[in-house]
Amino acid sequence: MDIRNVGSNGSVDRTGDRSKRTESKRDDAAPSVPADRASISSTGRETAAAVEGLAERARADRDDRGALVTAAMTKLMNGDLDGAAAIASAAQRLLDGGFKTV
């Protein structure tokens, strides 16, 4: 039992308990945070330009696409695409186009 501080009315001298770390000066300045940075590669820029070009083409063809979709839906609903002739025609167009869909 340690009775060195008995009768000192609760005041305890702890100066000997402090480490070197607690005695150092405090830095009141806010810590500096490095700024985030991002860069887009030339490949990314080229891809974005290509996508934008395709989007512009799609916007320009908007009226034609609506008519094509309507015609295709009509053929589908009438059963015109279920026959062997429609399948053969589609296969031939794929062969003729080198299987390119764009």
N, C-alpha and C positions, 0 to 999 in steps of 0.2 A: 504494500500500500504506500502511495506517495502522498506525504502530508506537508510538502514544502510550501504549498499555497494556502494552508489553513490559516484563517484569520486575515486574509488579504481582501476580504469583502468581494470576492468574485473576480477581481482583476488578475488576469493571468498574463505574464510577460512571455510572449511567444516569439520574440525577435530571433531567438536562437533556432527556431524551427523553420524559418523561411529559407527557401532554396535560392540559388543564384537566379533562377528563371523569374521568380516573382519580384526580385529587386530591380530588374531591368526597366528601362523607360517604356512607357506605353506609347504606341503610335496612334494618335487620334485621327489621322487621315483615313479616308475611306479607301478600301482596297481597290486597286485598279484591275478592271476586268478587260481582257483582250477582246477586241471587236470580232464578231463573226464575219467571215468573208466567203463569198461564193463566186465562182466564175463558170461560164458556159463555154464548153469546148467548141471548136470550129465544126466538128461533126454534129454536135447538138444544134448549132445554128443552122447548118445545112438541112438537118432533119426537120427542124421547125419550119423552115422555108418551104420544104417539100410538102409537108402536111398542110400548111396554109394555102399552097397552090392547089392541092386537091380539094380543100374546103371551098376555095373560090370557084373551082370548076363545078362543084356540087351545087353551090348557090346559083350559079349562072344557068344550070340545067334544071332548075327547080320546076319550071312549068312542064318541060318535057317528061321529067320523072313522074310527075303526078299522072300524066296521061298513060305512061308505060305501066305504072302500078295498077291503074284502073283496068287497063286492057288485060294484064296478067291475072288480076282477080276475077275478071269476067270469064276468062278461059278456064281458070281453076274451078270456079263455081259451076260452069256448064259441063265439066268433065272432059274438056278438050285435051287436057294434059295427061289423062290416064291411059291413053291408047298407045299401041306399039309404034304408030307413026310419029307421035310426039317424042317418044323416047329415042327413036332412031334419028330424028331431026336434031335433037339436042346433042346426041353423041357425035353426029357428023359435024355440027358447028364447033364442038370442042376439038375434034381432030383437025378441022380446017384452020382453027385459030391457034393451034399449037398449045392447047390447054390453058391459054391466057384468058383471064376473065375480065381484065381491065382494058 
